Amino acid sequence: MPSLKDIRKRIVSVKNTQKITKAMKMVAAAKLRRAQEAINSARPYAVKLDDVVRVLAGAVDHDAHPLLRMPEHKGVARVMVVTSDRGLCGGFNSNTLRRVEQFFTEFATEYDRIELVVVGRKGQDYFKRRNHNVVAYHTQVLGSGSPYTHAKKFGMTVIEDFTKGEIDHFFIAFSEFKSALAQAPRVHRVLPLSPEHIEGAPEAAANAHGEFLFEPHKDELLEVLLPRYIEVQIHRALLDAAASEQGARMTAMDNATSNASDLIDSLTLKYNRARQASITKELMEITGGAEALKG
């Protein structure tokens, strides 16, 4: 049975840990507000650009732009996995990585090869211990303050590799931000950018009222909008992941603070019981000694 000194030390240790988790919760809440504002500001532009690309992709042939190329074979699929650099954020990383493993299981025979681009130190640590084809690691991306700079760099690499035929499919695995309590891991198809793979593109073109007059020409629009569409998709995924990370961390630290309070109450009760037992034992010894002297 632990001594009273050991229990007191543990109570002090748990209280110190509780102070840390409470501070981390407050920091995560402040960062979450900024990250949520960023994703809420980016979504209207991304949605509108998505609508424009849907109509445009449904109005042109597949050979109108290299990004509309459809692979003639299974080809190579590249998956960008977005994780965090730091832990203590609940199931944020594990849920995303579990969804990627599920993707491997479902589509192992769908493509000739699946390669990974891993964003975040947690994903890097995870895949270094596993037999997956990782072509690049990137850290210090989420929360860097310049997500679109990273998205543009990643987008240029993807567009170049897709145009050269080095990859035939491109996906992004990330955690979509719903609220501070809910984040949904998903794998989103970005390339090939064809009407069949853009959700609602055929319907958007078919339901359009009358014919569109494109100014400038459709080829010029494709040259500008399609690369921008790739960058915006990656940018949106990074913003979603950043907000999801802070939401998951705030929730995890709130739960840790509550659990620390419960543990402190339990240890305090245990301490009081042990103290009462010690006092009772001492009284019994004193009483027994007095009776022996009378004896």
PASELO-338304 format. One record per residue: residue in one letter; z, x, y of N, C-alpha, C in turn. Coordinates in steps of 0.1 Angstrom, whole numbers. Layout:
BEGIN
DOGU  aa    n_z    n_x    n_y   ca_z   ca_x   ca_y    c_z    c_x    c_y
DOGU   A      Z      X      Y      Z      X      Y      Z      X      Y
...
END
This chain:
BEGIN
DOGU  aa    n_z    n_x    n_y   ca_z   ca_x   ca_y    c_z    c_x    c_y
DOGU   M      0      9    -12      0      0      0      0      9     12
DOGU   P     -9      6     22     -9     15     34      3     14     42
DOGU   S      7     25     49     19     25     57     17     18     70
DOGU   L     27     15     78     26      8     91     18     17    100
DOGU   K     20     30     99     12     39    108     -3     39    105
DOGU   D     -6     38     92    -21     37     89    -27     24     94
DOGU   I    -19     13     93    -24      0     98    -26      0    113
DOGU   R    -16      6    120    -17      7    135    -29     16    139
DOGU   K    -32     26    132    -44     35    135    -57     27    133
DOGU   R    -57     19    122    -69     11    119    -71      1    130
DOGU   I    -61     -6    134    -62    -16    145    -67    -10    158
DOGU   V    -62      2    161    -67      9    173    -82     13    172
DOGU   S    -85     17    160    -99     21    157   -109      9    158
DOGU   V   -105     -2    153   -113    -14    153   -114    -19    168
DOGU   K   -103    -18    175   -104    -22    189   -114    -14    197
DOGU   N   -113     -1    195   -123      8    201   -137      5    198
DOGU   T   -140      2    185   -153     -2    180   -157    -15    187
DOGU   Q   -148    -24    189   -151    -37    195   -155    -35    210
DOGU   K   -149    -26    216   -153    -23    230   -167    -18    231
DOGU   I   -171     -9    221   -185     -4    221   -195    -15    218
DOGU   T   -192    -23    208   -201    -34    204   -203    -44    216
DOGU   K   -192    -47    223   -192    -56    234   -201    -50    246
DOGU   A   -199    -37    248   -207    -30    258   -222    -30    254
DOGU   M   -225    -28    242   -239    -28    237   -245    -42    238
DOGU   K   -237    -52    236   -242    -65    237   -246    -68    251
DOGU   M   -238    -64    261   -241    -66    275   -253    -59    279
DOGU   V   -255    -46    275   -267    -38    278   -279    -45    272
DOGU   A   -278    -49    259   -290    -56    253   -293    -69    260
DOGU   A   -283    -76    265   -286    -89    272   -294    -86    285
DOGU   A   -290    -75    292   -297    -72    304   -311    -67    301
DOGU   K   -313    -59    291   -327    -55    287   -335    -67    282
DOGU   L   -328    -76    275   -336    -87    270   -342    -96    281
DOGU   R   -334    -98    292   -339   -105    303   -352    -99    309
DOGU   R   -352    -86    310   -365    -80    315   -376    -80    305
DOGU   A   -373    -78    293   -383    -79    282   -389    -93    281
DOGU   Q   -380   -103    282   -385   -117    281   -393   -121    293
DOGU   E   -390   -116    304   -398   -119    316   -412   -112    314
DOGU   A   -412   -100    309   -425    -93    307   -434   -101    297
DOGU   I   -429   -105    286   -437   -112    276   -441   -126    281
DOGU   N   -432   -132    288   -436   -146    294   -447   -144    304
DOGU   S   -447   -133    311   -457   -131    322   -470   -127    315
DOGU   A   -470   -120    304   -482   -115    298   -489   -126    289
DOGU   R   -482   -135    284   -488   -145    275   -498   -154    281
DOGU   P   -497   -159    293   -507   -168    299   -521   -160    300
DOGU   Y   -520   -148    305   -533   -140    306   -539   -138    292
DOGU   A   -530   -134    282   -535   -132    269   -541   -144    263
DOGU   V   -535   -156    265   -540   -168    259   -553   -172    266
DOGU   K   -554   -170    279   -567   -174    286   -578   -164    282
DOGU   L   -575   -152    281   -585   -142    276   -589   -145    262
DOGU   D   -580   -150    254   -583   -154    240   -593   -165    240
DOGU   D   -590   -175    248   -599   -187    249   -614   -183    253
DOGU   V   -614   -174    263   -628   -169    268   -635   -162    257
DOGU   V   -628   -153    249   -634   -146    239   -638   -155    227
DOGU   R   -631   -165    225   -634   -175    214   -648   -181    217
DOGU   V   -649   -186    229   -662   -192    233   -673   -182    233
DOGU   L   -671   -170    238   -681   -160    239   -685   -156    225
DOGU   A   -676   -154    216   -679   -149    203   -686   -160    195
DOGU   G   -684   -172    198   -691   -183    191   -705   -185    197
DOGU   A   -708   -179    208   -721   -181    214   -731   -170    212
DOGU   V   -727   -159    205   -736   -147    203   -737   -144    188
DOGU   D   -747   -136    185   -749   -131    171   -739   -120    168
DOGU   H   -738   -117    155   -728   -107    151   -733    -93    155
DOGU   D   -746    -91    157   -750    -78    161   -751    -76    177
DOGU   A   -745    -85    184   -745    -84    198   -736    -73    204
DOGU   H   -726    -69    196   -717    -59    200   -711    -52    188
DOGU   P   -709    -39    188   -703    -32    177   -690    -38    172
DOGU   L   -682    -44    181   -669    -49    176   -671    -63    169
DOGU   L   -682    -68    169   -685    -80    161   -691    -77    147
DOGU   R   -692    -64    144   -697    -60    131   -688    -65    120
DOGU   M   -695    -71    110   -688    -75     98   -690    -65     87
DOGU   P   -680    -60     81   -682    -50     70   -689    -56     58
DOGU   E   -698    -48     52   -706    -52     41   -699    -50     28
DOGU   H   -687    -43     28   -679    -41     16   -665    -43     20
DOGU   K   -656    -40     10   -642    -42     13   -637    -33     24
DOGU   G   -641    -21     24   -638    -12     35   -624     -8     36
DOGU   V   -621     -1     48   -608      5     51   -600     -4     61
DOGU   A   -588     -8     57   -580    -16     66   -569     -7     72
DOGU   R   -567     -8     85   -557     -1     92   -547    -11     98
DOGU   V   -534     -8     95   -523    -17    100   -514     -9    109
DOGU   M   -512    -14    121   -503     -8    131   -490    -15    129
DOGU   V   -479     -7    125   -466    -13    123   -457     -9    134
DOGU   V   -452    -20    141   -444    -18    153   -429    -19    150
DOGU   T   -421     -9    151   -407     -9    148   -400     -3    160
DOGU   S   -386     -2    160   -379      4    171   -375     19    168
DOGU   D   -371     25    178   -366     39    177   -351     40    174
DOGU   R   -344     29    177   -329     29    174   -326     17    165
DOGU   G   -315     19    159   -310      8    149   -300     -1    156
DOGU   L   -291     -6    148   -281    -16    153   -287    -28    160
DOGU   C   -298    -33    153   -305    -45    159   -308    -55    147
DOGU   G   -298    -56    139   -298    -67    128   -310    -64    119
DOGU   G   -317    -75    116   -328    -75    106   -342    -73    113
DOGU   F   -342    -68    126   -354    -66    133   -364    -57    125
DOGU   N   -360    -45    122   -368    -36    115   -371    -39    101
DOGU   S   -360    -43     94   -361    -46     79   -371    -58     77
DOGU   N   -370    -68     85   -379    -80     83   -393    -76     85
DOGU   T   -396    -68     96   -410    -64     98   -415    -55     87
DOGU   L   -407    -46     82   -411    -37     71   -413    -45     58
DOGU   R   -404    -55     56   -406    -63     44   -419    -71     45
DOGU   R   -423    -75     57   -435    -83     58   -447    -73     55
DOGU   V   -446    -61     59   -457    -51     57   -458    -49     42
DOGU   E   -447    -47     35   -447    -45     20   -453    -58     13
DOGU   Q   -450    -69     19   -456    -82     13   -472    -82     16
DOGU   F   -476    -77     27   -490    -75     30   -497    -66     20
DOGU   F   -490    -55     17   -496    -46      7   -497    -53     -7
DOGU   T   -487    -61    -10   -488    -67    -23   -499    -78    -24
DOGU   E   -501    -85    -13   -511    -96    -13   -525    -90    -12
DOGU   F   -527    -79     -5   -541    -75     -2   -544    -61     -8
DOGU   A   -536    -57    -18   -538    -44    -24   -552    -42    -29
DOGU   T   -558    -53    -35   -572    -52    -41   -582    -58    -31
DOGU   E   -578    -62    -19   -587    -68    -10   -596    -57     -3
DOGU   Y   -590    -45     -1   -596    -35      6   -597    -22     -2
DOGU   D   -607    -13      1   -608     -1     -6   -596      8     -4
DOGU   R   -591      8      9   -579     16     13   -572     10     24
DOGU   I   -559     10     24   -551      6     35   -543     17     41
DOGU   E   -545     20     54   -538     31     61   -529     25     72
DOGU   L   -519     33     75   -509     28     85   -508     37     97
DOGU   V   -506     30    108   -502     37    121   -488     32    124
DOGU   V   -478     40    124   -464     36    125   -459     39    139
DOGU   V   -454     29    146   -448     30    159   -433     28    157
DOGU   G   -425     38    162   -411     37    161   -405     46    151
DOGU   R   -393     51    154   -387     61    145   -382     55    133
DOGU   K   -377     42    133   -372     35    121   -384     33    111
DOGU   G   -395     30    116   -407     28    107   -411     42    101
DOGU   Q   -410     52    109   -413     66    105   -404     70     94
DOGU   D   -391     68     95   -381     72     85   -384     64     72
DOGU   Y   -387     51     74   -389     43     62   -402     47     54
DOGU   F   -413     50     60   -425     53     53   -426     67     49
DOGU   K   -418     76     55   -418     90     50   -412     91     36
DOGU   R   -404     81     32   -398     82     19   -406     73      8
DOGU   R   -418     69     13   -426     60      4   -440     65      3
DOGU   N   -446     61     -8   -460     66    -10   -470     57     -4
DOGU   H   -472     58      9   -482     50     17   -490     60     25
DOGU   N   -502     56     28   -512     64     35   -510     62     50
DOGU   V   -501     70     56   -498     70     70   -506     80     78
DOGU   V   -514     76     87   -523     85     94   -518     90    108
DOGU   A   -508     83    113   -502     87    126   -488     80    128
DOGU   Y   -480     88    135   -466     83    139   -466     84    154
DOGU   H   -459     73    160   -457     73    174   -443     69    177
DOGU   T   -436     76    186   -422     72    190   -421     71    205
DOGU   Q   -410     66    209   -407     64    223   -418     55    230
DOGU   V   -421     44    223   -431     34    228   -425     22    233
DOGU   L   -417     15    225   -410      3    229   -399      7    240
DOGU   G   -399     -1    251   -390      2    261   -393     14    270
DOGU   S   -405     19    269   -409     32    276   -412     29    291
DOGU   G   -414     16    294   -417     13    308   -431     12    311
DOGU   S   -440     17    302   -454     16    304   -461     12    291
DOGU   P   -458      0    287   -464     -5    274   -479     -6    274
DOGU   Y   -485    -10    286   -500    -11    286   -507      2    285
DOGU   T   -500     13    290   -506     26    289   -508     30    274
DOGU   H   -497     27    267   -497     29    252   -508     20    245
DOGU   A   -508      8    250   -517     -2    244   -532      2    246
DOGU   K   -534      7    258   -548     12    261   -552     24    253
DOGU   K   -542     33    251   -545     45    243   -548     41    228
DOGU   F   -539     33    223   -541     28    209   -554     20    208
DOGU   G   -557     12    218   -569      4    217   -582     13    217
DOGU   M   -582     23    225   -593     32    226   -595     39    212
DOGU   T   -585     43    206   -586     49    193   -591     40    182
DOGU   V   -586     27    182   -591     18    173   -605     14    175
DOGU   I   -609     12    187   -623      9    190   -633     20    186
DOGU   E   -629     32    189   -637     44    185   -638     45    170
DOGU   D   -627     44    163   -628     45    148   -636     33    142
DOGU   F   -634     21    148   -641     10    142   -656     11    145
DOGU   T   -660     16    157   -674     17    160   -681     28    152
DOGU   K   -673     39    148   -679     49    140   -679     45    125
DOGU   G   -673     34    122   -672     30    108   -661     36    100
DOGU   E   -652     43    106   -641     49     99   -631     39     94
DOGU   I   -630     28    101   -622     16     96   -630      4     98
DOGU   D   -627     -6     89   -635    -19     89   -626    -31     93
DOGU   H   -613    -29     92   -604    -40     96   -592    -34    103
DOGU   F   -586    -42    112   -575    -37    120   -565    -48    121
DOGU   F   -552    -45    118   -541    -55    118   -530    -49    126
DOGU   I   -521    -58    132   -509    -54    139   -498    -61    132
DOGU   A   -488    -54    127   -476    -59    121   -464    -58    131
DOGU   F   -459    -69    136   -448    -69    146   -439    -81    145
DOGU   S   -429    -81    153   -420    -92    153   -423   -101    165
DOGU   E   -427   -113    163   -430   -122    174   -417   -128    180
DOGU   F   -416   -127    193   -404   -132    200   -404   -147    202
DOGU   K   -394   -153    196   -392   -168    198   -381   -171    208
DOGU   S   -369   -165    204   -357   -166    213   -348   -154    209
DOGU   A   -337   -154    216   -327   -143    212   -322   -144    198
DOGU   L   -322   -156    193   -318   -159    179   -328   -159    169
DOGU   A   -341   -160    173   -352   -162    163   -363   -152    167
DOGU   Q   -367   -144    157   -379   -135    158   -387   -136    145
DOGU   A   -400   -138    146   -408   -141    134   -417   -129    131
DOGU   P   -415   -121    120   -424   -110    116   -437   -116    112
DOGU   R   -448   -110    117   -461   -114    113   -471   -103    113
DOGU   V   -482   -105    106   -493    -95    105   -505   -102    111
DOGU   H   -510    -97    122   -520   -104    130   -533    -96    129
DOGU   R   -544   -103    125   -557    -97    124   -564    -96    138
DOGU   V   -568    -84    141   -575    -81    154   -589    -78    152
DOGU   L   -593    -70    142   -607    -67    139   -610    -70    124
DOGU   P   -622    -74    121   -634    -75    129   -633    -87    138
DOGU   L   -638    -85    150   -638    -95    160   -650   -104    159
DOGU   S   -650   -113    149   -661   -122    146   -656   -136    148
DOGU   P   -665   -146    150   -661   -160    152   -653   -165    140
DOGU   E   -656   -160    127   -649   -165    116   -635   -160    115
DOGU   H   -632   -149    122   -618   -143    122   -611   -145    135
DOGU   I   -617   -152    144   -610   -156    156   -607   -171    155
DOGU   E   -594   -174    154   -590   -188    151   -595   -197    162
DOGU   G   -602   -207    158   -607   -217    167   -620   -214    174
DOGU   A   -626   -202    171   -638   -198    179   -649   -208    176
DOGU   P   -653   -211    164   -664   -221    162   -661   -234    168
DOGU   E   -648   -239    167   -645   -252    173   -646   -251    188
DOGU   A   -642   -240    194   -642   -238    209   -657   -239    214
DOGU   A   -666   -233    206   -680   -233    210   -686   -247    208
DOGU   A   -682   -253    197   -688   -266    193   -684   -277    202
DOGU   N   -671   -276    207   -665   -287    215   -667   -285    230
DOGU   A   -674   -274    233   -677   -272    247   -686   -282    253
DOGU   H   -683   -287    265   -691   -297    271   -704   -291    278
DOGU   G   -715   -292    271   -727   -286    277   -728   -272    274
DOGU   E   -738   -265    279   -741   -251    277   -734   -243    288
DOGU   F   -729   -231    285   -724   -222    294   -734   -214    301
DOGU   L   -733   -211    313   -742   -202    320   -733   -189    323
DOGU   F   -737   -178    317   -729   -166    317   -734   -157    329
DOGU   E   -725   -154    337   -728   -145    349   -717   -134    350
DOGU   P   -720   -122    347   -733   -116    343   -737   -120    329
DOGU   H   -747   -113    324   -752   -116    311   -741   -115    300
DOGU   K   -743   -122    289   -734   -121    278   -731   -107    273
DOGU   D   -742    -99    272   -740    -85    267   -730    -78    276
DOGU   E   -732    -79    289   -723    -73    299   -709    -78    298
DOGU   L   -707    -91    296   -694    -96    294   -687    -91    281
DOGU   L   -695    -90    270   -690    -85    258   -685    -71    260
DOGU   E   -693    -63    267   -690    -49    269   -676    -47    276
DOGU   V   -673    -56    285   -660    -55    292   -649    -63    285
DOGU   L   -652    -75    281   -641    -83    276   -636    -79    262
DOGU   L   -645    -75    253   -640    -72    239   -631    -60    238
DOGU   P   -634    -49    245   -623    -38    245   -610    -43    252
DOGU   R   -611    -51    263   -600    -55    269   -592    -65    260
DOGU   Y   -599    -72    252   -592    -82    243   -584    -74    233
DOGU   I   -589    -63    227   -582    -54    218   -569    -49    225
DOGU   E   -571    -43    237   -559    -38    244   -549    -48    246
DOGU   V   -553    -60    250   -543    -71    253   -536    -75    241
DOGU   Q   -543    -76    229   -536    -79    217   -525    -69    213
DOGU   I   -528    -56    215   -518    -46    212   -507    -47    222
DOGU   H   -510    -49    235   -500    -49    245   -491    -61    243
DOGU   R   -496    -72    239   -488    -84    236   -479    -82    225
DOGU   A   -484    -75    214   -476    -72    203   -464    -63    206
DOGU   L   -467    -53    215   -456    -43    219   -446    -51    227
DOGU   L   -450    -60    236   -440    -67    244   -432    -77    236
DOGU   D   -439    -83    226   -432    -92    217   -421    -84    209
DOGU   A   -425    -72    204   -416    -64    196   -404    -59    205
DOGU   A   -407    -56    217   -396    -51    226   -386    -62    229
DOGU   A   -391    -74    232   -382    -85    234   -374    -89    221
DOGU   S   -381    -88    210   -374    -92    197   -363    -81    194
DOGU   E   -366    -69    197   -356    -58    194   -343    -61    202
DOGU   Q   -345    -64    215   -333    -66    223   -326    -79    220
DOGU   G   -333    -89    216   -327   -102    212   -319   -100    199
DOGU   A   -325    -93    189   -319    -90    177   -306    -81    179
DOGU   R   -307    -71    188   -296    -63    190   -284    -70    197
DOGU   M   -288    -79    207   -277    -87    213   -270    -96    203
DOGU   T   -278   -102    195   -272   -111    185   -263   -103    175
DOGU   A   -268    -92    170   -261    -84    161   -248    -78    167
DOGU   M   -248    -74    179   -236    -69    186   -226    -80    189
DOGU   D   -231    -92    192   -222   -104    193   -215   -107    180
DOGU   N   -223   -107    169   -216   -109    156   -206    -98    153
DOGU   A   -210    -86    156   -201    -75    153   -188    -76    161
DOGU   T   -189    -80    174   -177    -82    182   -168    -93    177
DOGU   S   -174   -104    172   -167   -115    166   -160   -110    153
DOGU   N   -167   -103    145   -162    -98    133   -150    -89    135
DOGU   A   -151    -80    146   -140    -71    149   -128    -79    153
DOGU   S   -130    -90    161   -118    -98    164   -111   -104    152
DOGU   D   -119   -109    143   -114   -114    130   -106   -103    122
DOGU   L   -112    -91    122   -106    -81    115    -93    -76    121
DOGU   I    -93    -76    135    -80    -73    142    -69    -83    139
DOGU   D    -73    -96    139    -63   -106    136    -58   -104    122
DOGU   S    -67   -101    112    -62    -99     98    -53    -87     97
DOGU   L    -57    -76    104    -49    -64    103    -35    -66    110
DOGU   T    -35    -73    121    -23    -76    128    -13    -84    119
DOGU   L    -18    -94    112    -10   -102    103     -5    -93     92
DOGU   K    -14    -85     87     -9    -76     76      1    -66     81
DOGU   Y      0    -61     93     10    -52     99     23    -59    101
DOGU   N     23    -72    106     36    -79    108     43    -82     95
DOGU   R     35    -85     84     41    -88     71     47    -75     66
DOGU   A     40    -64     67     45    -51     62     58    -47     69
DOGU   R     58    -50     83     69    -46     91     81    -55     87
DOGU   Q     79    -68     85     90    -77     81     95    -73     67
DOGU   A     86    -69     58     91    -64     45     99    -52     46
DOGU   S     95    -43     55    102    -30     57    116    -33     62
DOGU   I    117    -42     72    130    -46     78    139    -52     68
DOGU   T    133    -62     60    141    -68     50    146    -58     40
DOGU   K    138    -49     36    142    -39     26    154    -30     32
DOGU   E    153    -27     44    164    -19     51    177    -27     51
DOGU   L    176    -40     55    188    -48     55    194    -50     42
DOGU   M    186    -51     31    191    -52     18    198    -39     14
DOGU   E    193    -28     18    199    -15     14    212    -14     22
DOGU   I    213    -18     34    225    -17     42    236    -26     36
DOGU   T    231    -38     33    241    -48     27    246    -43     13
DOGU   G    236    -38      5    241    -32     -8    250    -21     -7
DOGU   G    248    -12      3    257     -1      6    271     -6     10
DOGU   A    271    -16     19    284    -21     23    292    -28     12
DOGU   E    285    -35      3    291    -41     -9    297    -30    -18
DOGU   A    289    -19    -19    294     -9    -28    307     -2    -23
DOGU   L    308      0    -10    320      5     -4    332     -4     -6
DOGU   K    329    -17     -5    340    -26     -7    346    -26    -22
DOGU   G    336    -23    -31    338    -24    -45    349    -19    -51
END
